[in-house]
Amino acid sequence: MRRTLLRRAGVVLLDYLYAGRHQLRAAFDRTTPDALIAGDGTRAPVVLLPGIFETWRFLRPLAEHIHAAGHPVHVVTALEDNRMSVAQAADLVRAHLEQHDLTDVVVVAHSKGGLVAKYVMGMPDSGARISSAVTVATPYAGSALAALIPVPSVRALLPSSPGILRLAVSRAVNARIVSVWGWFDPHVPGGSRLDGARNIELDVGGHFRILARPELLAIVDEVLAPAG
């Protein structure tokens, strides 16, 4: 028991060091979204969706990995730090898909971004533009820890919140989702299992640090690999 507690404490420490470093980097990052679309990439377009309190720049290392493999990577700058409701965020993603006439899209999303991805995939018109999604550390069943933070956008992630419950009973798109999470997530202690999806639990701890792990990058590469 003591060893497990120490291991989890180490995970939390490393996780917040990772998050703090990349939030600081993102704050001073002046990269433009155009840089992720430019180039000779001719493979399937990817839409990158960050979690709550994250901008797209927090996920830039992941975006650059995907872009280097030949994919144009789209970010929805209007999401800002994704503190709006899932429905509002989904409407912004829908507008981006339509404005750029994107089809056969693969969404790669972190945390709350995965909820937004699932919501968009269930929309009558825009959902057909998305072929699949890889979601990382997404609270599909909510997180009881949201009760500890008195911020409406966080409280909306409680397991009993109407938005979480509505998404839970909507299962039509689950088969097109690959849900990935670690053995211990200090923000989503219940894990990210989604009924009907391809569920992958990695031997990796953390809510943020998992984003840079080679195991996750290999899964993203596999999903993005052309059929055949």
Secondary structure as a PSIPRED ss2 file (coil, helix, strand):
# PSIPRED VFORMAT (PSIPRED V4.0)

   1 M C   1.000  0.000  0.000
   2 R H   0.000  1.000  0.000
   3 R H   0.000  1.000  0.000
   4 T H   0.000  1.000  0.000
   5 L H   0.000  1.000  0.000
   6 L H   0.000  1.000  0.000
   7 R H   0.000  1.000  0.000
   8 R H   0.000  1.000  0.000
   9 A H   0.000  1.000  0.000
  10 G H   0.000  1.000  0.000
  11 V H   0.000  1.000  0.000
  12 V H   0.000  1.000  0.000
  13 L H   0.000  1.000  0.000
  14 L H   0.000  1.000  0.000
  15 D H   0.000  1.000  0.000
  16 Y H   0.000  1.000  0.000
  17 L H   0.000  1.000  0.000
  18 Y H   0.000  1.000  0.000
  19 A H   0.000  1.000  0.000
  20 G H   0.000  1.000  0.000
  21 R H   0.000  1.000  0.000
  22 H H   0.000  1.000  0.000
  23 Q H   0.000  1.000  0.000
  24 L H   0.000  1.000  0.000
  25 R H   0.000  1.000  0.000
  26 A H   0.000  1.000  0.000
  27 A H   0.000  1.000  0.000
  28 F H   0.000  1.000  0.000
  29 D C   1.000  0.000  0.000
  30 R C   1.000  0.000  0.000
  31 T C   1.000  0.000  0.000
  32 T C   1.000  0.000  0.000
  33 P C   1.000  0.000  0.000
  34 D H   0.000  1.000  0.000
  35 A H   0.000  1.000  0.000
  36 L H   0.000  1.000  0.000
  37 I H   0.000  1.000  0.000
  38 A C   1.000  0.000  0.000
  39 G C   1.000  0.000  0.000
  40 D C   1.000  0.000  0.000
  41 G C   1.000  0.000  0.000
  42 T C   1.000  0.000  0.000
  43 R C   1.000  0.000  0.000
  44 A C   1.000  0.000  0.000
  45 P C   1.000  0.000  0.000
  46 V E   0.000  0.000  1.000
  47 V E   0.000  0.000  1.000
  48 L E   0.000  0.000  1.000
  49 L E   0.000  0.000  1.000
  50 P C   1.000  0.000  0.000
  51 G C   1.000  0.000  0.000
  52 I C   1.000  0.000  0.000
  53 F C   1.000  0.000  0.000
  54 E C   1.000  0.000  0.000
  55 T C   1.000  0.000  0.000
  56 W H   0.000  1.000  0.000
  57 R H   0.000  1.000  0.000
  58 F H   0.000  1.000  0.000
  59 L H   0.000  1.000  0.000
  60 R H   0.000  1.000  0.000
  61 P H   0.000  1.000  0.000
  62 L H   0.000  1.000  0.000
  63 A H   0.000  1.000  0.000
  64 E H   0.000  1.000  0.000
  65 H H   0.000  1.000  0.000
  66 I H   0.000  1.000  0.000
  67 H H   0.000  1.000  0.000
  68 A H   0.000  1.000  0.000
  69 A C   1.000  0.000  0.000
  70 G C   1.000  0.000  0.000
  71 H C   1.000  0.000  0.000
  72 P C   1.000  0.000  0.000
  73 V E   0.000  0.000  1.000
  74 H E   0.000  0.000  1.000
  75 V E   0.000  0.000  1.000
  76 V C   1.000  0.000  0.000
  77 T H   0.000  1.000  0.000
  78 A H   0.000  1.000  0.000
  79 L H   0.000  1.000  0.000
  80 E C   1.000  0.000  0.000
  81 D C   1.000  0.000  0.000
  82 N C   1.000  0.000  0.000
  83 R C   1.000  0.000  0.000
  84 M C   1.000  0.000  0.000
  85 S C   1.000  0.000  0.000
  86 V H   0.000  1.000  0.000
  87 A H   0.000  1.000  0.000
  88 Q H   0.000  1.000  0.000
  89 A H   0.000  1.000  0.000
  90 A H   0.000  1.000  0.000
  91 D H   0.000  1.000  0.000
  92 L H   0.000  1.000  0.000
  93 V H   0.000  1.000  0.000
  94 R H   0.000  1.000  0.000
  95 A H   0.000  1.000  0.000
  96 H H   0.000  1.000  0.000
  97 L H   0.000  1.000  0.000
  98 E H   0.000  1.000  0.000
  99 Q H   0.000  1.000  0.000
 100 H C   1.000  0.000  0.000
 101 D C   1.000  0.000  0.000
 102 L C   1.000  0.000  0.000
 103 T C   1.000  0.000  0.000
 104 D C   1.000  0.000  0.000
 105 V E   0.000  0.000  1.000
 106 V E   0.000  0.000  1.000
 107 V E   0.000  0.000  1.000
 108 V E   0.000  0.000  1.000
 109 A E   0.000  0.000  1.000
 110 H E   0.000  0.000  1.000
 111 S C   1.000  0.000  0.000
 112 K H   0.000  1.000  0.000
 113 G H   0.000  1.000  0.000
 114 G H   0.000  1.000  0.000
 115 L H   0.000  1.000  0.000
 116 V H   0.000  1.000  0.000
 117 A H   0.000  1.000  0.000
 118 K H   0.000  1.000  0.000
 119 Y H   0.000  1.000  0.000
 120 V H   0.000  1.000  0.000
 121 M H   0.000  1.000  0.000
 122 G C   1.000  0.000  0.000
 123 M C   1.000  0.000  0.000
 124 P C   1.000  0.000  0.000
 125 D C   1.000  0.000  0.000
 126 S H   0.000  1.000  0.000
 127 G H   0.000  1.000  0.000
 128 A H   0.000  1.000  0.000
 129 R H   0.000  1.000  0.000
 130 I E   0.000  0.000  1.000
 131 S E   0.000  0.000  1.000
 132 S E   0.000  0.000  1.000
 133 A E   0.000  0.000  1.000
 134 V E   0.000  0.000  1.000
 135 T E   0.000  0.000  1.000
 136 V E   0.000  0.000  1.000
 137 A C   1.000  0.000  0.000
 138 T C   1.000  0.000  0.000
 139 P C   1.000  0.000  0.000
 140 Y C   1.000  0.000  0.000
 141 A C   1.000  0.000  0.000
 142 G C   1.000  0.000  0.000
 143 S C   1.000  0.000  0.000
 144 A H   0.000  1.000  0.000
 145 L H   0.000  1.000  0.000
 146 A H   0.000  1.000  0.000
 147 A H   0.000  1.000  0.000
 148 L H   0.000  1.000  0.000
 149 I C   1.000  0.000  0.000
 150 P C   1.000  0.000  0.000
 151 V C   1.000  0.000  0.000
 152 P H   0.000  1.000  0.000
 153 S H   0.000  1.000  0.000
 154 V H   0.000  1.000  0.000
 155 R H   0.000  1.000  0.000
 156 A C   1.000  0.000  0.000
 157 L C   1.000  0.000  0.000
 158 L C   1.000  0.000  0.000
 159 P C   1.000  0.000  0.000
 160 S C   1.000  0.000  0.000
 161 S C   1.000  0.000  0.000
 162 P H   0.000  1.000  0.000
 163 G H   0.000  1.000  0.000
 164 I H   0.000  1.000  0.000
 165 L H   0.000  1.000  0.000
 166 R H   0.000  1.000  0.000
 167 L H   0.000  1.000  0.000
 168 A H   0.000  1.000  0.000
 169 V H   0.000  1.000  0.000
 170 S C   1.000  0.000  0.000
 171 R C   1.000  0.000  0.000
 172 A C   1.000  0.000  0.000
 173 V C   1.000  0.000  0.000
 174 N H   0.000  1.000  0.000
 175 A H   0.000  1.000  0.000
 176 R H   0.000  1.000  0.000
 177 I E   0.000  0.000  1.000
 178 V E   0.000  0.000  1.000
 179 S E   0.000  0.000  1.000
 180 V E   0.000  0.000  1.000
 181 W E   0.000  0.000  1.000
 182 G E   0.000  0.000  1.000
 183 W E   0.000  0.000  1.000
 184 F E   0.000  0.000  1.000
 185 D C   1.000  0.000  0.000
 186 P C   1.000  0.000  0.000
 187 H C   1.000  0.000  0.000
 188 V C   1.000  0.000  0.000
 189 P C   1.000  0.000  0.000
 190 G C   1.000  0.000  0.000
 191 G C   1.000  0.000  0.000
 192 S C   1.000  0.000  0.000
 193 R C   1.000  0.000  0.000
 194 L C   1.000  0.000  0.000
 195 D C   1.000  0.000  0.000
 196 G C   1.000  0.000  0.000
 197 A C   1.000  0.000  0.000
 198 R E   0.000  0.000  1.000
 199 N E   0.000  0.000  1.000
 200 I E   0.000  0.000  1.000
 201 E E   0.000  0.000  1.000
 202 L E   0.000  0.000  1.000
 203 D E   0.000  0.000  1.000
 204 V E   0.000  0.000  1.000
 205 G E   0.000  0.000  1.000
 206 G C   1.000  0.000  0.000
 207 H C   1.000  0.000  0.000
 208 F C   1.000  0.000  0.000
 209 R H   0.000  1.000  0.000
 210 I H   0.000  1.000  0.000
 211 L H   0.000  1.000  0.000
 212 A H   0.000  1.000  0.000
 213 R C   1.000  0.000  0.000
 214 P H   0.000  1.000  0.000
 215 E H   0.000  1.000  0.000
 216 L H   0.000  1.000  0.000
 217 L H   0.000  1.000  0.000
 218 A H   0.000  1.000  0.000
 219 I H   0.000  1.000  0.000
 220 V H   0.000  1.000  0.000
 221 D H   0.000  1.000  0.000
 222 E H   0.000  1.000  0.000
 223 V H   0.000  1.000  0.000
 224 L H   0.000  1.000  0.000
 225 A C   1.000  0.000  0.000
 226 P C   1.000  0.000  0.000
 227 A C   1.000  0.000  0.000
 228 G C   1.000  0.000  0.000
